[in-house]
Amino acid sequence: MSVETATWILSALFLIAGIMSLSAAIANWDWFFTSYNVKIFMSRIKRPYARIFYGVIGLAIISMAIAISPIFN
């Protein structure tokens, strides 16, 4: 596998994860916010703040996908 192919795959994975996180924050998906890993985080903060946090994380992951994509390099 070439480096460019690996970069495309990594960029696609980041993009999917970022869109998923941002979509969960916007749509307030119950299945996302009741999963075990999110419940650990949400035990410390309330759901509206967790939605904001996951929205910001989603945007950050999407920007990382754009930054490493071969289109812009």
C-alpha positions as a LaTeX table, in Angstrom:
\begin{tabular}{lrrr}
\hline
Residue & $x$ (\AA) & $y$ (\AA) & $z$ (\AA) \\
\hline
Met1 & 0.00 & 0.00 & 0.00 \\
Ser2 & 1.36 & 3.38 & $-0.94$ \\
Val3 & 1.57 & 6.32 & 1.43 \\
Glu4 & $-1.02$ & 8.23 & $-0.58$ \\
Thr5 & $-3.52$ & 5.36 & $-0.33$ \\
Ala6 & $-2.98$ & 5.13 & 3.42 \\
Thr7 & $-3.48$ & 8.89 & 3.70 \\
Trp8 & $-6.77$ & 8.66 & 1.80 \\
Ile9 & $-7.98$ & 5.86 & 4.08 \\
Leu10 & $-7.00$ & 7.74 & 7.24 \\
Ser11 & $-8.61$ & 10.92 & 5.96 \\
Ala12 & $-11.83$ & 9.04 & 5.16 \\
Leu13 & $-11.91$ & 7.48 & 8.63 \\
Phe14 & $-11.42$ & 10.86 & 10.29 \\
Leu15 & $-14.14$ & 12.36 & 8.10 \\
Ile16 & $-16.62$ & 9.60 & 8.97 \\
Ala17 & $-15.87$ & 9.86 & 12.70 \\
Gly18 & $-16.18$ & 13.64 & 12.64 \\
Ile19 & $-19.46$ & 13.61 & 10.75 \\
Met20 & $-20.80$ & 10.96 & 13.12 \\
Ser21 & $-19.88$ & 12.98 & 16.20 \\
Leu22 & $-21.23$ & 16.23 & 14.77 \\
Ser23 & $-24.44$ & 14.56 & 13.62 \\
Ala24 & $-24.99$ & 12.99 & 17.04 \\
Ala25 & $-24.55$ & 16.37 & 18.68 \\
Ile26 & $-26.94$ & 18.14 & 16.32 \\
Ala27 & $-29.61$ & 15.42 & 16.20 \\
Asn28 & $-29.32$ & 14.53 & 19.92 \\
Trp29 & $-29.18$ & 10.81 & 19.13 \\
Asp30 & $-30.28$ & 8.87 & 22.17 \\
Trp31 & $-28.35$ & 5.73 & 21.20 \\
Phe32 & $-25.14$ & 7.76 & 21.02 \\
Phe33 & $-25.53$ & 9.56 & 24.33 \\
Thr34 & $-26.60$ & 6.41 & 26.20 \\
Ser35 & $-23.64$ & 4.31 & 25.07 \\
Tyr36 & $-21.22$ & 3.18 & 27.77 \\
Asn37 & $-18.26$ & 5.35 & 26.76 \\
Val38 & $-20.32$ & 8.52 & 26.51 \\
Lys39 & $-22.07$ & 7.77 & 29.82 \\
Ile40 & $-18.68$ & 7.77 & 31.56 \\
Phe41 & $-18.05$ & 11.28 & 30.26 \\
Met42 & $-21.61$ & 12.46 & 30.87 \\
Ser43 & $-21.54$ & 11.42 & 34.50 \\
Arg44 & $-19.53$ & 14.61 & 35.09 \\
Ile45 & $-21.45$ & 17.04 & 32.88 \\
Lys46 & $-25.03$ & 17.49 & 31.71 \\
Arg47 & $-26.26$ & 16.40 & 28.29 \\
Pro48 & $-26.49$ & 19.87 & 26.67 \\
Tyr49 & $-22.82$ & 20.50 & 27.49 \\
Ala50 & $-21.90$ & 17.04 & 26.23 \\
Arg51 & $-23.67$ & 17.85 & 22.94 \\
Ile52 & $-21.63$ & 21.05 & 22.60 \\
Phe53 & $-18.44$ & 19.15 & 23.43 \\
Tyr54 & $-19.11$ & 16.41 & 20.88 \\
Gly55 & $-20.06$ & 19.01 & 18.27 \\
Val56 & $-16.74$ & 20.81 & 18.76 \\
Ile57 & $-14.85$ & 17.50 & 18.72 \\
Gly58 & $-16.65$ & 16.55 & 15.51 \\
Leu59 & $-15.63$ & 19.81 & 13.86 \\
Ala60 & $-12.04$ & 19.33 & 15.02 \\
Ile61 & $-11.90$ & 15.80 & 13.60 \\
Ile62 & $-13.39$ & 16.97 & 10.29 \\
Ser63 & $-10.78$ & 19.73 & 10.08 \\
Met64 & $-8.04$ & 17.15 & 10.75 \\
Ala65 & $-9.42$ & 15.03 & 7.89 \\
Ile66 & $-9.28$ & 18.03 & 5.59 \\
Ala67 & $-5.78$ & 18.98 & 6.76 \\
Ile68 & $-4.27$ & 15.55 & 6.06 \\
Ser69 & $-6.16$ & 14.82 & 2.85 \\
Pro70 & $-3.97$ & 14.57 & $-0.26$ \\
Ile71 & $-6.19$ & 17.10 & $-2.06$ \\
Phe72 & $-4.79$ & 20.00 & $-0.04$ \\
Asn73 & $-1.19$ & 18.78 & 0.25 \\
\hline
\end{tabular}
